[in-house]
Amino acid sequence: MARIAGITLPNKRMEIALTYVYGIGRSTANDILTKTKIDKNTRAADLTAAEEKLLRDEIEKGHKVEGELRRDVQAHVKRLKEIGSYRGSRHAKGLPARGQRTKTNSRTVRGNTRKTMGSGRTKVEKK
């Protein structure tokens, strides 16, 4: 299996397999594959050592991925918290930071996921 940026790529098409690396999405994966002239339909297990090295060099050279990118994102959030901005306070409370409604629909960010219908709701007394 191919290892790129500390991630073992799954045996899928390279266009999809590269997205398993934090910081690489579909469009970035396609750009990387066109620059390295690797077919996007090639499976990760079918990569030659030379192609693997080409990919690794291209990603290291031109893209922030994995640990470096995660540190940058954490630093940005920390800065927002320190300056006391609204977005920083939302991050600190674990609530949506981009203006979404919270009366409903913010369950995933708050960690309140309901497994079945009705669980987690307060019981309403019958008249």
Secondary structure, 3 states (H helix, E strand, C coil): CCEECCEECCCCEHHHHHHHCCCCCHHHHHHHHHHHCCCCCCEHHHCCHHHHHHHHHHHHHHCCCHHHHHHHHHHHHHHHHHCCCHHHHHHHHCCCCCCCCCCCCCHHHHCCCCCCCCCCCCCCCCC
